[in-house]
Amino acid sequence: MKTIIDPGHPIKGNLPCKNKLDLPGDKSLSHRAALFAALADGKSAIRNFQVSGVTKPLLDALKQLAIDWQLDGTTLTIAGHGLQGLRPASEPINCGNSATTLRLLTGALSAAGIPAVLDGSAGLRHRPMDRIVLPLRHMGVSITAAENGGAPLELLSRDSNQPLHNIQYALPVASAQVKSCLLLAALAANGTSTLFEPGPSRDHTENMLANMGVDVTSRKLEDKATPIYATRLSPPTTSLLPLDFTVPGDISAAAFLIVAALITPGSQLTLNNVGLNATRTGLLDTLQAMGADVQVEILTHDAGEPAGKVTVRYSVLEAVEVCGPLVVRMIDEFPVFAVAAAFAAGTTVVRDAQELRLKESDRIAAICQELSRIGVNIQETPDGFIVVGGVLPRGGEVESHGDHRLAMALAVAGLACQNPVVVHGAEMTAESFPDFIAVLQALGCIIQTEQ
């Protein structure tokens, strides 16, 4: 599918729209809520669950593992029977293109001690899985990976009466997926485990497990010359409590609409019920540092997750430098941040973001290649990129590279270029934001789609 974006039409309105269009539920929280509910003892209710291409593999996997669930619109109910309620799948589990599904499931299955083969798309097979395989082996998990250190992963069975070893482990790269995998495995360990990270990765797993009765804490070790973030988990002595949880709107999906309003003259947008977890709001902090008129108000907390309202108005932006721990707090938002940088006066520099090369695409290379095609002055570096902004991009034709976030970012760029932008492969937006195009149209954008 290709999408044709006509520039120059202000974004005005509120989400949810009158016709019920809204942000999808947070992807990271939806994944965790579904899986953790399957590990609980009792019936869980998860409202505003993200129903999209990226969450379908997890739901399918739960069916394979004999977990009973029902989906009514965006309300997911799951009947959990604890870790021992999982049953071996008769066939390999297909995790699609979702590294979150593969990594978190691997942790849960390691704790349960049941055999499994976890595989996925060609793209997923290139994602690094040795980051979880090596520490899991230290915990006593019998697990093997493909020769390249990726999927498929194979786990062998373990006697349920034989606990895993607790660990003290330093993650070489701050990663919520790796941390979550190991915390799930640690539920079945013989003592307290502590994980150390060089940056503040998202803490949804800790918040949710704590809400389910697990003794898990996180803190920044202030006495270290280089900041280190430590997460400690003690195995529960009782079953996990079921969830009763409303998933807030996805801040990573909101990011595309926020940048769209910032770069399109005459725009004003209000987003309601957006997740505002501090480990996820790095983009908002960065945009404010660029001079963006972005107002944030936290209104609720559910299961440790803050949510609230974000109001954004068209703004004249100035270039900034992004590096260090801030990179971790906005790791999924760099495709659309690069678009904001293209419209900011001055030279924006991104460093310490080499992890972007290991996403659904090599996002550093893909961002630079495609924005260059529409006239953005952007240069690729080994661990990021440099954008000389302030010149209105000319527009043109671009490719999504099979990456949902790149497809949406390129569409956003088209809203403020000199000429239309045509995004090929735009159907990838359905992976995490199925109503993306419809929402933009409802807010005043002129967009056509063609098969």
C-alpha positions as CSV (number, residue, x, y, z in Angstrom):
1,M,0.0,0.0,0.0
2,K,1.2,3.5,-0.6
3,T,0.0,6.6,1.2
4,I,0.0,10.1,-0.3
5,I,0.3,13.0,2.2
6,D,-0.7,16.4,1.1
7,P,1.2,19.1,3.0
8,G,0.0,22.3,4.7
9,H,-3.2,21.3,6.5
10,P,-3.2,22.2,10.2
11,I,-3.9,19.5,12.8
12,K,-6.7,20.5,15.1
13,G,-8.8,18.7,17.7
14,N,-8.8,16.2,20.5
15,L,-8.3,12.5,21.0
16,P,-10.4,10.6,21.4
17,C,-12.3,12.0,18.5
18,K,-16.1,12.2,18.4
19,N,-16.1,9.2,16.1
20,K,-14.3,7.2,18.8
21,L,-10.9,7.3,17.0
22,D,-8.2,7.3,19.6
23,L,-4.6,6.3,20.4
24,P,-4.1,2.6,20.7
25,G,-3.4,1.2,24.2
26,D,0.3,1.2,25.1
27,K,2.1,-1.6,23.3
28,S,4.6,-2.4,26.0
29,L,1.9,-2.5,28.7
30,S,-0.5,-4.5,26.6
31,H,2.2,-7.2,26.1
32,R,3.1,-7.4,29.7
33,A,-0.5,-7.3,31.0
34,A,-1.5,-10.2,28.8
35,L,1.4,-12.4,29.6
36,F,1.5,-11.6,33.4
37,A,-2.2,-12.2,33.6
38,A,-1.6,-15.7,32.2
39,L,0.9,-16.3,35.0
40,A,-1.5,-15.1,37.7
41,D,-3.9,-17.3,39.7
42,G,-7.4,-16.1,38.7
43,K,-9.3,-14.0,36.1
44,S,-7.8,-10.8,34.9
45,A,-9.5,-7.9,33.1
46,I,-7.4,-5.7,30.8
47,R,-9.2,-2.8,29.2
48,N,-7.9,-0.7,26.3
49,F,-5.7,-3.6,25.2
50,Q,-3.8,-2.8,22.0
51,V,-5.2,-5.0,19.2
52,S,-2.7,-4.8,16.4
53,G,-0.3,-6.8,14.4
54,V,2.4,-6.6,17.0
55,T,0.2,-8.0,19.9
56,K,-1.4,-10.8,17.9
57,P,1.6,-13.2,18.1
58,L,1.5,-13.1,21.9
59,L,-2.2,-13.9,22.1
60,D,-1.7,-16.7,19.6
61,A,1.2,-18.0,21.8
62,L,-1.0,-18.0,24.9
63,K,-3.5,-20.1,23.1
64,Q,-0.8,-22.6,22.2
65,L,0.2,-22.7,25.9
66,A,-3.3,-23.6,26.9
67,I,-4.2,-20.2,28.3
68,D,-7.9,-19.3,27.9
69,W,-8.6,-15.7,26.9
70,Q,-11.4,-13.7,25.3
71,L,-11.2,-10.4,23.5
72,D,-14.3,-8.2,23.4
73,G,-13.4,-5.1,21.4
74,T,-10.3,-3.9,23.3
75,T,-11.2,-5.6,26.6
76,L,-9.1,-8.7,27.2
77,T,-10.0,-11.3,29.9
78,I,-7.6,-14.0,30.8
79,A,-8.0,-17.0,33.1
80,G,-4.6,-17.7,34.7
81,H,-3.6,-20.7,36.6
82,G,-0.1,-19.7,37.7
83,L,3.3,-20.6,36.3
84,Q,2.4,-24.2,36.4
85,G,-0.8,-23.6,34.3
86,L,1.2,-23.2,31.1
87,R,1.3,-26.3,29.0
88,P,3.9,-27.2,26.3
89,A,3.0,-26.1,22.8
90,S,2.7,-28.9,20.2
91,E,4.4,-26.8,17.6
92,P,7.0,-24.0,17.5
93,I,5.7,-20.7,18.8
94,N,5.7,-18.0,16.1
95,C,6.5,-14.6,17.6
96,G,6.0,-12.8,14.3
97,N,8.1,-9.6,14.2
98,S,7.8,-9.0,17.9
99,A,11.0,-9.1,19.9
100,T,9.0,-8.2,23.0
101,T,6.9,-11.4,22.6
102,L,9.9,-13.6,22.1
103,R,12.0,-12.2,24.9
104,L,9.3,-12.0,27.6
105,L,7.8,-15.4,26.7
106,T,11.3,-16.9,27.0
107,G,11.6,-15.6,30.5
108,A,8.1,-16.9,31.5
109,L,8.7,-20.3,29.9
110,S,12.1,-20.5,31.7
111,A,10.4,-20.0,35.0
112,A,7.7,-22.5,34.2
113,G,10.3,-25.1,33.1
114,I,8.4,-26.3,30.1
115,P,10.0,-27.1,26.7
116,A,9.4,-24.8,23.7
117,V,10.8,-23.5,20.4
118,L,10.3,-19.8,19.8
119,D,10.8,-18.4,16.3
120,G,9.6,-15.5,14.2
121,S,10.0,-13.5,11.0
122,A,13.2,-13.2,9.1
123,G,13.6,-9.7,10.7
124,L,13.1,-11.1,14.1
125,R,15.7,-13.8,13.5
126,H,18.3,-11.1,13.1
127,R,17.6,-9.5,16.5
128,P,20.2,-10.3,19.1
129,M,19.0,-12.9,21.5
130,D,22.3,-13.9,23.1
131,R,21.5,-11.0,25.5
132,I,19.0,-13.3,27.2
133,V,20.4,-16.7,26.4
134,L,23.7,-16.2,28.2
135,P,22.3,-15.0,31.6
136,L,19.5,-17.5,31.4
137,R,22.1,-20.3,31.1
138,H,23.8,-18.9,34.3
139,M,20.4,-19.3,36.0
140,G,20.3,-23.0,35.0
141,V,18.0,-22.7,31.9
142,S,18.7,-25.2,29.2
143,I,18.4,-22.9,26.1
144,T,20.1,-22.7,22.7
145,A,20.0,-20.1,20.0
146,A,20.7,-20.1,16.3
147,E,24.3,-19.8,15.1
148,N,24.0,-16.1,14.8
149,G,22.8,-15.8,18.4
150,G,19.2,-15.1,17.3
151,A,16.0,-17.0,16.9
152,P,14.9,-19.7,16.9
153,L,15.4,-20.4,20.6
154,E,14.9,-23.8,22.0
155,L,14.2,-24.5,25.7
156,L,14.3,-27.9,27.3
157,S,12.1,-29.0,30.1
158,R,13.1,-28.7,33.8
159,D,11.7,-30.4,36.9
160,S,9.2,-28.0,38.4
161,N,10.6,-28.9,41.9
162,Q,14.1,-27.7,40.8
163,P,14.3,-23.9,41.1
164,L,16.6,-21.7,38.9
165,H,19.7,-20.0,40.3
166,N,19.3,-16.4,41.4
167,I,21.8,-14.1,39.8
168,Q,23.6,-10.7,40.2
169,Y,23.9,-9.6,36.6
170,A,25.0,-6.4,34.8
171,L,23.3,-5.9,31.4
172,P,25.8,-4.6,28.9
173,V,23.1,-2.4,27.3
174,A,20.0,-0.9,29.1
175,S,17.1,-2.9,27.8
176,A,13.6,-3.3,29.2
177,Q,13.0,-6.5,27.2
178,V,16.1,-8.2,28.5
179,K,15.5,-7.0,32.0
180,S,11.9,-8.2,31.9
181,C,12.9,-11.6,30.5
182,L,15.3,-12.2,33.4
183,L,12.9,-10.8,36.0
184,L,10.3,-13.3,34.8
185,A,12.8,-16.2,35.1
186,A,13.8,-14.9,38.5
187,L,10.2,-15.6,39.7
188,A,11.3,-19.3,39.9
189,A,14.8,-18.7,41.4
190,N,16.1,-20.0,44.7
191,G,16.8,-16.5,46.1
192,T,16.8,-12.8,45.3
193,S,18.2,-11.6,41.9
194,T,19.6,-8.2,41.2
195,L,20.0,-6.7,37.7
196,F,22.2,-3.7,36.9
197,E,21.8,-1.4,33.9
198,P,23.8,1.5,32.6
199,G,20.6,3.5,31.9
200,P,17.0,4.0,33.0
201,S,15.1,1.5,30.8
202,R,11.3,1.4,31.1
203,D,10.0,0.0,34.3
204,H,6.6,-1.3,33.3
205,T,7.5,-4.9,34.4
206,E,8.5,-3.8,37.9
207,N,5.4,-1.7,38.3
208,M,3.0,-4.4,37.2
209,L,4.7,-7.3,39.1
210,A,4.7,-5.1,42.2
211,N,0.9,-4.5,41.7
212,M,0.5,-8.3,41.5
213,G,2.2,-8.9,44.8
214,V,5.8,-9.4,43.9
215,D,8.6,-7.9,46.0
216,V,10.5,-6.0,43.3
217,T,12.3,-2.7,43.7
218,S,14.4,-0.4,41.5
219,R,16.8,2.4,42.4
220,K,19.6,4.5,41.0
221,L,22.9,3.8,42.7
222,E,24.0,7.4,43.5
223,D,27.3,6.4,45.0
224,K,28.7,5.3,41.6
225,A,30.8,7.6,39.4
226,T,28.8,6.4,36.4
227,P,25.0,6.1,37.0
228,I,23.9,2.5,37.5
229,Y,20.3,1.4,37.8
230,A,19.6,-1.6,40.0
231,T,16.4,-3.8,40.0
232,R,16.0,-6.4,42.7
233,L,13.4,-9.2,42.8
234,S,12.6,-11.8,45.4
235,P,10.7,-14.9,44.3
236,P,7.1,-14.8,45.5
237,T,5.9,-17.3,48.0
238,T,2.3,-17.1,46.9
239,S,0.6,-16.9,43.5
240,L,0.6,-13.7,41.5
241,L,-2.6,-11.6,41.9
242,P,-4.8,-11.2,38.9
243,L,-4.9,-7.8,37.1
244,D,-7.7,-5.3,36.9
245,F,-6.1,-2.7,34.7
246,T,-6.9,-0.1,32.1
247,V,-4.0,0.4,29.6
248,P,-3.3,4.1,29.0
249,G,-2.8,5.4,25.4
250,D,0.6,4.6,23.9
251,I,3.1,7.5,24.3
252,S,5.1,6.1,21.4
253,A,2.1,6.3,19.2
254,A,1.2,9.8,20.5
255,A,4.7,10.9,19.6
256,F,3.9,10.9,15.9
257,L,0.8,13.1,16.4
258,I,2.7,15.4,18.8
259,V,5.5,16.1,16.2
260,A,3.0,16.4,13.5
261,A,1.3,19.3,15.3
262,L,4.6,20.9,16.2
263,I,5.8,21.2,12.6
264,T,2.5,22.0,10.9
265,P,1.7,25.8,11.1
266,G,-1.7,26.5,12.7
267,S,-1.9,23.2,14.6
268,Q,-3.3,22.7,18.1
269,L,-3.9,19.2,19.5
270,T,-4.9,17.7,22.9
271,L,-4.3,14.0,23.7
272,N,-6.1,12.5,26.6
273,N,-5.3,9.4,28.7
274,V,-1.7,9.2,27.5
275,G,0.8,7.0,29.4
276,L,3.3,9.4,31.1
277,N,5.7,7.0,32.7
278,A,8.9,8.9,33.3
279,T,11.0,6.2,31.7
280,R,9.1,6.8,28.4
281,T,8.8,10.6,28.2
282,G,12.3,11.4,27.0
283,L,10.9,12.7,23.7
284,L,8.6,15.2,25.5
285,D,11.5,16.5,27.6
286,T,13.7,16.8,24.4
287,L,11.0,18.6,22.4
288,Q,10.4,21.1,25.3
289,A,14.2,21.7,25.3
290,M,13.9,22.5,21.6
291,G,11.3,25.2,22.4
292,A,8.2,23.2,21.7
293,D,4.9,24.3,23.3
294,V,4.0,21.0,24.9
295,Q,2.0,21.0,28.1
296,V,1.8,17.8,30.2
297,E,-0.6,17.1,33.1
298,I,-0.6,13.8,35.0
299,L,-4.2,13.0,36.1
300,T,-4.3,9.3,37.1
301,H,-2.3,6.3,38.3
302,D,-3.3,2.7,37.6
303,A,-1.0,-0.2,38.6
304,G,1.8,2.3,39.2
305,E,1.5,3.8,35.7
306,P,0.8,7.6,35.5
307,A,-1.4,8.9,32.7
308,G,-2.8,12.2,31.7
309,K,-3.2,14.9,29.1
310,V,-0.8,16.3,26.6
311,T,-1.5,19.6,24.8
312,V,0.7,20.7,21.9
313,R,0.7,23.7,19.6
314,Y,2.7,24.5,16.5
315,S,6.2,25.8,17.5
316,V,9.4,27.2,16.1
317,L,12.0,24.6,17.1
318,E,15.7,24.9,17.9
319,A,18.4,22.2,17.5
320,V,19.6,20.1,20.4
321,E,22.0,17.3,21.2
322,V,20.7,14.0,22.5
323,C,23.0,11.4,24.1
324,G,23.5,9.3,27.3
325,P,20.6,8.1,29.5
326,L,18.2,10.3,27.6
327,V,18.6,8.0,24.6
328,V,17.1,5.0,26.5
329,R,14.1,7.1,27.5
330,M,13.2,7.8,23.9
331,I,14.6,4.8,22.0
332,D,11.4,4.1,20.0
333,E,10.8,7.7,19.1
334,F,14.0,8.5,17.1
335,P,12.3,8.1,13.7
336,V,9.9,10.9,14.4
337,F,12.4,12.9,16.4
338,A,14.6,13.0,13.3
339,V,11.6,14.6,11.5
340,A,11.3,17.2,14.3
341,A,15.0,17.9,13.9
342,A,14.6,18.5,10.2
343,F,12.3,21.4,11.0
344,A,14.4,22.8,13.8
345,A,16.9,25.7,13.2
346,G,20.5,24.6,13.6
347,T,22.3,21.3,13.8
348,T,20.9,18.4,15.9
349,V,23.2,15.7,17.0
350,V,22.2,12.2,18.2
351,R,24.9,10.0,19.9
352,D,24.9,6.8,21.9
353,A,22.0,5.4,19.9
354,Q,23.6,2.4,18.2
355,E,20.8,0.2,19.5
356,L,18.7,1.7,16.7
357,R,20.5,-0.5,14.3
358,L,19.0,-3.6,15.9
359,K,15.3,-2.7,15.6
360,E,12.7,-3.7,13.0
361,S,15.1,-2.2,10.5
362,D,18.5,-0.6,10.9
363,R,16.8,2.6,11.9
364,I,19.8,4.8,11.7
365,A,20.5,3.8,8.1
366,A,16.8,3.8,7.1
367,I,16.0,7.2,8.7
368,C,19.0,8.8,7.0
369,Q,18.3,7.2,3.6
370,E,14.6,8.1,3.4
371,L,14.7,11.6,4.9
372,S,17.6,12.4,2.4
373,R,15.3,11.4,-0.4
374,I,12.8,14.1,0.5
375,G,15.5,16.8,0.9
376,V,16.5,16.7,4.5
377,N,20.2,17.4,5.3
378,I,20.9,14.3,7.4
379,Q,24.1,12.4,7.9
380,E,24.5,8.9,9.3
381,T,27.1,8.3,12.1
382,P,28.0,4.9,13.7
383,D,25.9,5.6,16.8
384,G,23.3,8.1,15.6
385,F,22.9,10.9,13.1
386,I,23.4,14.6,12.5
387,V,20.6,16.8,11.0
388,V,21.0,20.3,9.7
389,G,17.5,21.6,9.9
390,G,15.5,24.7,9.2
391,V,15.1,24.3,5.5
392,L,11.7,23.1,4.3
393,P,12.1,19.6,2.8
394,R,10.9,19.3,-0.8
395,G,8.9,16.1,-0.5
396,G,9.0,13.0,-2.8
397,E,8.7,9.2,-2.6
398,V,10.0,7.1,0.3
399,E,10.0,3.5,1.5
400,S,9.0,2.1,4.9
401,H,11.6,-0.6,5.0
402,G,8.9,-2.8,6.6
403,D,9.2,-0.7,9.8
404,H,6.0,0.6,11.3
405,R,7.7,3.5,13.1
406,L,9.6,4.6,10.0
407,A,6.4,4.5,8.0
408,M,4.6,6.8,10.4
409,A,7.5,9.2,10.8
410,L,7.8,9.6,7.0
411,A,4.0,10.3,6.8
412,V,4.4,13.0,9.5
413,A,7.2,14.6,7.5
414,G,4.9,14.9,4.6
415,L,2.5,17.1,6.5
416,A,4.9,20.1,6.3
417,C,7.0,19.5,3.2
418,Q,6.9,21.8,0.1
419,N,5.3,19.0,-2.0
420,P,3.4,15.8,-1.2
421,V,5.2,12.8,0.2
422,V,4.4,9.3,-1.0
423,V,5.1,6.5,1.5
424,H,5.4,3.0,0.0
425,G,4.7,0.1,2.4
426,A,2.5,2.3,4.6
427,E,0.5,-0.7,5.6
428,M,3.1,-1.4,8.2
429,T,1.5,1.3,10.4
430,A,-1.1,-1.4,11.4
431,E,1.6,-3.2,13.4
432,S,1.3,-0.7,16.3
433,F,-1.3,2.0,15.3
434,P,-4.0,0.5,13.1
435,D,-6.0,3.8,13.0
436,F,-3.0,6.1,12.3
437,I,-4.1,7.4,8.9
438,A,-7.8,7.6,10.0
439,V,-6.8,9.7,13.1
440,L,-4.7,12.1,11.0
441,Q,-7.6,12.5,8.5
442,A,-10.1,13.1,11.4
443,L,-7.7,15.8,12.7
444,G,-7.7,17.7,9.4
445,C,-5.0,16.1,7.3
446,I,-5.5,15.3,3.6
447,I,-4.2,11.8,3.0
448,Q,-5.0,9.3,0.2
449,T,-4.2,5.6,0.3
450,E,-3.8,3.3,-2.8
451,Q,-3.2,-0.4,-3.0
